[in-house]
Amino acid sequence: MNIEKQRALAERLCAESGISVLPYGNAWWLLGRGINRVVGELAGLSHSDLQRHQLIER
């Protein structure tokens, strides 16, 4: 799977989790539901990544 498809999947996962994904220079700003964080890459982001970093309220 190419990087654009992986990013699209990560953006959809974030949207489903109530997290906005905003471009921030050459990075991405994740904002919402207990998160205010800048990440370098969205590709490969998974639901378990969000849970592990306690970004989603349980």
TORPABA-591494 format. One record per residue: residue in three letters; x, y, z of N, C-alpha, C, CB in turn. Coordinates in steps of 0.05 Angstrom, whole numbers, plus 32768, in hexadecimal, padded with zeros to 4 digits. Glycine has a CB too. Layout:
<atom ALA, <X, Y, Z>, <X, Y, Z>, <X, Y, Z>, <X, Y, Z>> ...
***
This chain:
<atom MET, <8011, 7FE9, 8000>, <8000, 8000, 8000>, <8012, 8019, 8000>, <7FED, 8000, 8019>> <atom ASN, <800B, 802C, 7FEF>, <801C, 8044, 7FEE>, <8017, 8057, 8005>, <8018, 8053, 7FD4>> <atom ILE, <8028, 806A, 8009>, <8027, 807C, 8020>, <800E, 808D, 8020>, <8040, 808E, 8020>> <atom GLU, <8004, 8095, 8009>, <7FEC, 80A6, 8008>, <7FD4, 8096, 8012>, <7FE7, 80AF, 7FEB>> <atom LYS, <7FD2, 807D, 800B>, <7FBC, 806C, 8015>, <7FBF, 8067, 8033>, <7FBC, 8051, 8006>> <atom GLN, <7FD7, 8064, 803D>, <7FDB, 8060, 8059>, <7FD4, 8079, 8069>, <7FF9, 8058, 805F>> <atom ARG, <7FDB, 8090, 805E>, <7FD3, 80A9, 806B>, <7FB5, 80AD, 806B>, <7FE0, 80C1, 805C>> <atom ALA, <7FA8, 80A6, 8055>, <7F8A, 80A8, 8053>, <7F7D, 8096, 8068>, <7F80, 80A0, 8037>> <atom LEU, <7F88, 807E, 806C>, <7F7D, 806B, 8080>, <7F81, 8077, 809C>, <7F8A, 8050, 807E>> <atom ALA, <7F98, 8083, 80A1>, <7F9E, 808F, 80BB>, <7F8B, 80A7, 80C0>, <7FBB, 8097, 80BD>> <atom GLU, <7F87, 80B7, 80AC>, <7F75, 80CE, 80AF>, <7F58, 80C4, 80B5>, <7F75, 80DF, 8095>> <atom ARG, <7F4F, 80AF, 80A8>, <7F35, 80A4, 80AD>, <7F33, 8099, 80CA>, <7F2E, 808E, 8099>> <atom LEU, <7F48, 808B, 80D3>, <7F48, 8081, 80EE>, <7F46, 8098, 8102>, <7F62, 8071, 80F2>> <atom CYS, <7F55, 80AD, 80FD>, <7F55, 80C4, 810F>, <7F39, 80D1, 810F>, <7F6A, 80D9, 8107>> <atom ALA, <7F2D, 80D4, 80F7>, <7F12, 80E0, 80F5>, <7EFE, 80CF, 8105>, <7F0A, 80E3, 80D8>> <atom GLU, <7EFF, 80B5, 8102>, <7EED, 80A3, 8111>, <7EF1, 80A5, 812F>, <7EF1, 8087, 8107>> <atom SER, <7F09, 80AD, 8137>, <7F10, 80AF, 8153>, <7F0C, 80CB, 815E>, <7F2D, 80A6, 8158>> <atom GLY, <7F02, 80DD, 814D>, <7EFD, 80F9, 8156>, <7F16, 810A, 8157>, <7EF1, 80F9, 8171>> <atom ILE, <7F2B, 8102, 8147>, <7F44, 8111, 8147>, <7F47, 811E, 812C>, <7F5C, 80FD, 814C>> <atom SER, <7F4C, 8139, 812C>, <7F51, 8148, 8114>, <7F6E, 8145, 810C>, <7F49, 8166, 8117>> <atom VAL, <7F73, 8143, 80F2>, <7F8E, 8141, 80E7>, <7F92, 815A, 80D6>, <7F92, 8126, 80D6>> <atom LEU, <7FA5, 816A, 80DE>, <7FAB, 8183, 80D1>, <7FC8, 8184, 80C7>, <7FA5, 819B, 80E3>> <atom PRO, <7FCC, 818C, 80AE>, <7FE8, 818F, 80A5>, <7FF6, 81A4, 80B6>, <7FE9, 8197, 8087>> <atom TYR, <800F, 819F, 80BD>, <801E, 81B1, 80CE>, <803B, 81B1, 80C4>, <801D, 81A8, 80ED>> <atom GLY, <8041, 81C3, 80B1>, <805B, 81C2, 80A4>, <805F, 81A8, 8095>, <8072, 81C7, 80B9>> <atom ASN, <8074, 819A, 809B>, <8079, 8180, 808F>, <806F, 8169, 80A1>, <8096, 817C, 8089>> <atom ALA, <805E, 8170, 80B4>, <8054, 815C, 80C8>, <8036, 815D, 80C9>, <8061, 8161, 80E4>> <atom TRP, <802A, 8150, 80DC>, <800D, 814F, 80E0>, <8006, 8155, 80FD>, <8001, 8133, 80D7>> <atom TRP, <7FF2, 8165, 8100>, <7FE9, 816D, 811B>, <7FD0, 815D, 8121>, <7FE4, 818C, 811E>> <atom LEU, <7FD0, 814C, 8135>, <7FB9, 813D, 813E>, <7FAD, 814B, 8156>, <7FC2, 811F, 8146>> <atom LEU, <7F93, 8152, 8153>, <7F86, 8163, 8167>, <7F6A, 8159, 816D>, <7F85, 8180, 815D>> <atom GLY, <7F64, 8155, 8186>, <7F49, 814D, 818F>, <7F4A, 8136, 81A2>, <7F39, 8145, 8177>> <atom ARG, <7F34, 8130, 81AE>, <7F30, 8119, 81C0>, <7F49, 8111, 81D0>, <7F27, 8102, 81B0>> <atom GLY, <7F53, 8124, 81E0>, <7F69, 811E, 81F1>, <7F84, 811E, 81E3>, <7F65, 8104, 81FD>> <atom ILE, <7F86, 812A, 81CC>, <7FA0, 812B, 81BE>, <7FA4, 8146, 81B2>, <7FA1, 8115, 81A7>> <atom ASN, <7FBD, 814F, 81B4>, <7FC6, 8168, 81A8>, <7FE4, 8162, 81A2>, <7FC2, 8181, 81BA>> <atom ARG, <7FE9, 8155, 818C>, <8004, 814B, 8186>, <800B, 814F, 8169>, <8006, 812D, 818E>> <atom VAL, <8025, 8154, 8164>, <802F, 8156, 8148>, <803F, 813C, 8143>, <8041, 816F, 8144>> <atom VAL, <8039, 812F, 812C>, <8047, 8117, 8124>, <8054, 811C, 8108>, <8034, 80FE, 8123>> <atom GLY, <806A, 810E, 8103>, <8078, 8111, 80EA>, <806A, 8103, 80D3>, <8094, 8107, 80ED>> <atom GLU, <805C, 80ED, 80D8>, <8050, 80DD, 80C3>, <8037, 80D0, 80CD>, <8064, 80C8, 80B8>> <atom LEU, <8022, 80D0, 80BC>, <8009, 80C2, 80C2>, <8009, 80A5, 80B8>, <7FF2, 80D1, 80B6>> <atom ALA, <8017, 80A0, 80A3>, <8017, 8085, 8097>, <801F, 8070, 80AB>, <802A, 8084, 807E>> <atom GLY, <800E, 805C, 80AE>, <8014, 8046, 80C0>, <8007, 804A, 80DC>, <8031, 8043, 80C3>> <atom LEU, <7FFB, 8060, 80E0>, <7FED, 8065, 80FA>, <7FD6, 8051, 80FD>, <7FE3, 8082, 80FC>> <atom SER, <7FD4, 8045, 8114>, <7FBF, 8031, 8119>, <7FAF, 8037, 8132>, <7FCB, 8014, 811B>> <atom HIS, <7F99, 802A, 8135>, <7F88, 802D, 814D>, <7F98, 8027, 8166>, <7F6F, 801C, 814B>> <atom SER, <7FA8, 8012, 8165>, <7FB7, 800A, 817C>, <7FCD, 801F, 8183>, <7FC5, 7FEF, 8178>> <atom ASP, <7FD7, 802D, 816F>, <7FEA, 8043, 8174>, <7FDC, 8059, 8184>, <7FF5, 804F, 815A>> <atom LEU, <7FC3, 805F, 817C>, <7FB5, 8074, 818A>, <7FAF, 806C, 81A7>, <7F9B, 807A, 817C>> <atom GLN, <7FA7, 8052, 81AB>, <7FA1, 8048, 81C6>, <7FBB, 8047, 81D7>, <7F94, 802D, 81C5>> <atom ARG, <7FD1, 803E, 81CB>, <7FEA, 803B, 81DA>, <7FF3, 8056, 81E5>, <7FFF, 802F, 81C8>> <atom HIS, <7FEF, 806B, 81D6>, <7FF8, 8086, 81DE>, <7FE2, 8094, 81ED>, <8000, 8096, 81C6>> <atom GLN, <7FCC, 8085, 81F4>, <7FB6, 8090, 8203>, <7FAA, 80A9, 81F6>, <7FBE, 8095, 821F>> <atom LEU, <7FA7, 80A8, 81DC>, <7F9D, 80BF, 81CD>, <7F7F, 80BE, 81CB>, <7FA9, 80C1, 81B2>> <atom ILE, <7F73, 80A6, 81CF>, <7F56, 80A3, 81CD>, <7F4B, 809E, 81E9>, <7F4F, 808C, 81BA>> <atom GLU, <7F36, 80AD, 81F0>, <7F2A, 80A9, 8209>, <7F1C, 808D, 8209>, <7F15, 80BF, 8210>> <atom ARG, <7F1F, 807E, 821E>, <7F13, 8064, 821F>, <7EF8, 8065, 822D>, <7F25, 8050, 822D>> 
***
